[in-house]
């Protein structure tokens, strides 16, 4: 399949606010003049998400080309997609997307899982989770989808107990029924968890974010988990779900080019 050029731009959070207020780009199946390929703007936050978008750009049908839009945070990237400033994004799992839809009246839809990733708890001061002290400060995400995942991982390792009547994936700190170490929870945005690494005894983080600190789950994670419920998905607006452009994106994001990128990264594995 003929490769298409990739145009990469950076959209930081401050600039993203301006983008949202601009006239939205042409729809994903608008005709390009002169028979030129239709450009599809696909947002991603960091590597390896950006690496996958770049690989998909090499595999996309020649009728289209992918423009990578790097965005600084997970909320902005969904706002941009909902507003029509992106044609798709690749930055989240479906539970997080569903929470965004519920809170913002949006209608984003996950189209295909692309990769699973290992999440972990890390510590700057501990080498073994058995040494977690009394009254330890534990930093977890402040969004419900990822907070539940973090608490479930602690419960699965007998560090705390969650209410059995609550879906552990939806658990909050209010659902902790036994906390023998009297853990103190610090709830912050995922993008701020790296900062908490310097202050907390234990920090939950995605591999794509913790890599900025030179850490990875295989070598540095004290508790690790891989759950395909949280596979990263290609996401579009619901009204664009059944278009030829979205079909082309799905094919590109599940291509051999993307598979090669995933298999080269030990922190992720294919979900297609």
C-alpha positions as CSV (number, residue, x, y, z in Angstrom):
1,X,0.0,0.0,0.0
2,X,1.5,3.4,-1.0
3,X,2.8,5.4,1.9
4,X,1.4,8.9,2.6
5,X,3.3,11.8,4.0
6,X,2.8,12.7,7.7
7,X,2.5,16.3,8.7
8,X,3.1,16.7,12.5
9,X,2.1,19.8,14.5
10,X,2.2,20.5,18.2
11,X,-0.9,21.8,19.9
12,X,-0.1,22.7,23.5
13,X,-3.0,23.2,25.9
14,X,-2.8,27.0,25.6
15,X,-3.0,26.9,21.9
16,X,-5.6,24.2,21.9
17,X,-8.1,26.5,23.5
18,X,-7.7,28.7,20.5
19,X,-8.2,25.8,18.1
20,X,-11.4,24.8,19.8
21,X,-12.8,28.3,19.0
22,X,-11.8,28.2,15.4
23,X,-13.9,27.0,12.5
24,X,-13.8,23.3,12.5
25,X,-12.0,21.4,9.8
26,X,-13.8,19.8,6.9
27,X,-15.6,16.6,7.7
28,X,-13.7,13.4,7.4
29,X,-15.2,12.5,4.0
30,X,-15.2,16.0,2.5
31,X,-13.8,16.0,-1.1
32,X,-10.4,17.5,-1.5
33,X,-9.9,19.7,-4.5
34,X,-7.9,18.5,-7.5
35,X,-8.1,14.8,-6.5
36,X,-5.7,15.4,-3.5
37,X,-5.9,13.0,-0.6
38,X,-8.3,14.0,2.2
39,X,-6.4,15.0,5.4
40,X,-7.6,13.4,8.6
41,X,-6.4,15.2,11.8
42,X,-5.7,12.6,14.5
43,X,-4.7,13.7,18.0
44,X,-2.4,12.0,20.4
45,X,-0.8,13.1,23.7
46,X,2.6,11.3,23.9
47,X,4.7,8.3,22.8
48,X,3.9,5.5,22.2
49,X,0.5,6.9,21.1
50,X,2.2,9.4,18.7
51,X,4.4,6.5,17.4
52,X,1.2,4.5,16.5
53,X,-0.3,7.5,14.7
54,X,2.8,7.9,12.7
55,X,2.8,4.3,11.7
56,X,-0.9,4.5,10.8
57,X,0.0,7.4,8.6
58,X,2.3,5.2,6.6
59,X,-0.5,2.6,6.1
60,X,-3.5,4.8,5.4
61,X,-5.4,4.3,2.1
62,X,-3.9,6.6,-0.6
63,X,-7.3,8.5,-0.7
64,X,-6.4,9.9,2.8
65,X,-3.4,11.2,4.7
66,X,-3.1,11.5,8.5
67,X,-2.0,14.7,10.1
68,X,-0.7,14.1,13.7
69,X,-1.8,16.7,16.2
70,X,0.1,16.5,19.4
71,X,-2.0,17.8,22.4
72,X,-0.7,18.3,25.9
73,X,-3.5,16.7,28.0
74,X,-6.3,14.2,27.9
75,X,-9.2,16.6,28.5
76,X,-8.2,19.1,25.8
77,X,-7.8,16.3,23.2
78,X,-11.4,15.1,23.8
79,X,-12.7,18.6,23.7
80,X,-11.0,19.2,20.4
81,X,-12.5,16.0,19.0
82,X,-16.0,16.8,20.2
83,X,-15.8,20.3,18.7
84,X,-14.7,19.0,15.3
85,X,-11.2,20.3,15.4
86,X,-9.9,16.7,15.2
87,X,-11.3,13.8,13.0
88,X,-10.1,11.2,15.6
89,X,-7.9,10.8,18.6
90,X,-5.8,8.0,20.0
91,X,-5.2,8.7,23.6
92,X,-7.6,6.8,25.9
93,X,-9.4,3.6,26.8
94,X,-13.2,3.3,26.5
95,X,-14.0,3.6,30.3
96,X,-12.3,7.0,30.3
97,X,-14.1,8.0,27.1
98,X,-17.4,7.0,28.5
99,X,-16.8,9.1,31.6
100,X,-15.9,12.1,29.4
101,X,-19.2,11.6,27.4
102,X,-21.2,11.5,30.5
103,X,-19.7,14.6,32.1
104,X,-19.7,16.7,28.9
105,X,-22.7,15.6,26.9
106,X,-20.4,14.4,24.2
107,X,-20.9,11.4,21.8
108,X,-17.4,10.0,21.2
109,X,-17.2,6.3,20.2
110,X,-14.3,3.8,20.5
111,X,-13.9,2.2,17.1
112,X,-11.2,-0.4,17.6
113,X,-8.8,-1.5,20.4
114,X,-5.2,-1.0,19.3
115,X,-2.9,-1.9,22.2
116,X,-3.0,-3.0,25.8
117,X,-0.5,-1.5,28.2
118,X,1.0,-2.4,31.6
119,X,0.2,0.0,34.4
120,X,2.0,0.1,37.7
121,X,2.6,1.6,41.0
122,X,6.0,3.1,41.5
123,X,8.0,4.5,44.5
124,X,11.0,6.7,44.7
125,X,11.9,5.3,48.2
126,X,10.7,1.7,48.2
127,X,12.2,-1.4,46.5
128,X,9.5,-3.8,47.7
129,X,5.8,-3.2,48.1
130,X,6.0,-5.2,51.4
131,X,7.9,-2.3,52.9
132,X,5.0,0.2,52.3
133,X,4.9,2.0,55.6
134,X,2.0,2.9,57.9
135,X,0.3,6.2,56.9
136,X,1.9,6.1,53.4
137,X,0.8,8.7,50.9
138,X,-0.5,7.0,47.7
139,X,-1.0,9.1,44.6
140,X,-3.8,7.9,42.2
141,X,-5.6,9.5,39.3
142,X,-8.6,11.8,40.1
143,X,-10.8,10.5,37.2
144,X,-13.2,7.7,38.2
145,X,-12.1,5.3,35.4
146,X,-8.4,5.2,36.3
147,X,-9.0,5.7,40.1
148,X,-11.0,2.5,40.2
149,X,-8.3,0.7,38.4
150,X,-5.7,1.9,40.8
151,X,-7.7,0.9,43.9
152,X,-8.6,-2.5,42.4
153,X,-4.9,-3.2,41.9
154,X,-4.2,-2.4,45.6
155,X,-7.1,-4.6,46.6
156,X,-6.0,-7.4,44.4
157,X,-2.7,-7.4,46.2
158,X,-4.3,-7.4,49.7
159,X,-3.2,-3.9,50.6
160,X,-6.7,-2.7,51.2
161,X,-10.2,-4.1,50.9
162,X,-13.1,-2.6,48.8
163,X,-16.8,-2.9,49.4
164,X,-17.8,-6.2,47.8
165,X,-21.1,-4.7,46.7
166,X,-19.3,-2.1,44.5
167,X,-17.9,-2.8,41.0
168,X,-14.2,-2.6,41.7
169,X,-13.6,-0.8,38.4
170,X,-15.9,2.0,39.6
171,X,-14.6,2.1,43.2
172,X,-13.6,5.3,44.9
173,X,-11.7,5.9,48.2
174,X,-15.1,6.1,49.9
175,X,-15.6,2.4,49.0
176,X,-12.5,1.3,51.0
177,X,-13.8,-0.9,53.9
178,X,-10.4,-1.9,55.3
179,X,-7.2,0.1,55.2
180,X,-4.8,-1.6,57.6
181,X,-1.9,0.7,56.7
182,X,-4.0,3.8,57.0
183,X,-3.0,4.9,53.5
184,X,-3.5,8.6,52.7
185,X,-4.7,9.1,49.2
186,X,-3.6,12.0,47.0
187,X,-5.9,12.2,43.9
188,X,-4.5,14.3,41.0
189,X,-4.8,14.4,37.2
190,X,-2.8,11.7,35.4
191,X,-0.5,14.4,33.9
192,X,0.4,15.5,37.4
193,X,1.2,12.0,38.8
194,X,4.9,12.3,37.8
195,X,5.2,15.3,40.0
196,X,3.7,13.4,42.8
197,X,6.4,10.8,42.4
198,X,8.8,13.0,44.3
199,X,6.4,13.5,47.2
200,X,4.3,10.4,47.7
201,X,5.4,6.9,48.9
202,X,3.5,5.2,46.1
203,X,2.4,6.5,42.7
204,X,0.1,5.0,40.1
205,X,1.0,5.9,36.5
206,X,0.7,5.0,32.8
207,X,3.9,3.7,31.1
208,X,3.7,6.5,28.5
209,X,3.8,9.1,31.2
210,X,6.3,7.5,33.7
211,X,8.8,7.1,30.8
212,X,9.6,10.8,31.2
213,X,11.2,9.9,34.5
214,X,13.2,7.1,33.0
215,X,11.0,4.4,34.5
216,X,9.1,1.5,33.1
217,X,6.7,-1.1,34.6
218,X,8.8,-4.2,33.9
219,X,11.9,-2.9,35.7
220,X,10.5,-0.4,38.2
221,X,6.9,-1.3,38.9
222,X,6.2,-2.5,42.5
223,X,2.7,-3.6,41.4
224,X,1.7,-4.2,37.8
225,X,-1.4,-5.1,35.9
226,X,-2.4,-5.5,32.2
227,X,-6.2,-5.6,31.6
228,X,-7.7,-5.6,28.1
229,X,-10.7,-3.7,29.4
230,X,-8.4,-0.7,29.3
231,X,-7.0,-1.2,25.8
232,X,-6.2,2.1,24.0
233,X,-8.8,2.8,21.3
234,X,-9.1,4.8,18.2
235,X,-11.9,7.2,19.0
236,X,-14.1,9.3,16.7
237,X,-17.4,11.2,17.0
238,X,-20.4,8.9,16.9
239,X,-21.7,10.7,13.7
240,X,-18.5,9.8,11.9
241,X,-18.4,6.1,13.0
242,X,-19.8,4.7,9.8
243,X,-17.9,6.7,7.2
244,X,-15.4,5.6,4.6
245,X,-12.7,7.8,6.3
246,X,-13.2,6.0,9.7
247,X,-13.1,2.7,7.9
248,X,-9.7,3.7,6.5
249,X,-8.5,4.8,9.9
250,X,-9.5,1.5,11.4
251,X,-7.6,-0.4,8.7
252,X,-4.5,1.8,9.2
253,X,-4.5,1.5,13.0
254,X,-4.7,-2.3,12.8
255,X,-2.1,-2.6,10.0
256,X,1.3,-4.4,10.0
257,X,3.0,-1.0,10.3
258,X,1.3,-0.4,13.6
259,X,1.8,-3.9,14.8
260,X,5.5,-3.5,14.3
261,X,5.6,-0.4,16.4
262,X,3.6,-2.1,19.2
263,X,5.8,-5.3,19.2
264,X,8.9,-3.2,19.4
265,X,7.7,-1.6,22.7
266,X,7.9,-4.0,25.8
267,X,5.3,-1.9,27.8
268,X,2.5,-2.6,25.3
269,X,0.9,-5.5,23.4
270,X,-1.4,-5.7,20.4
271,X,-5.2,-5.7,21.1
272,X,-6.2,-6.5,17.6
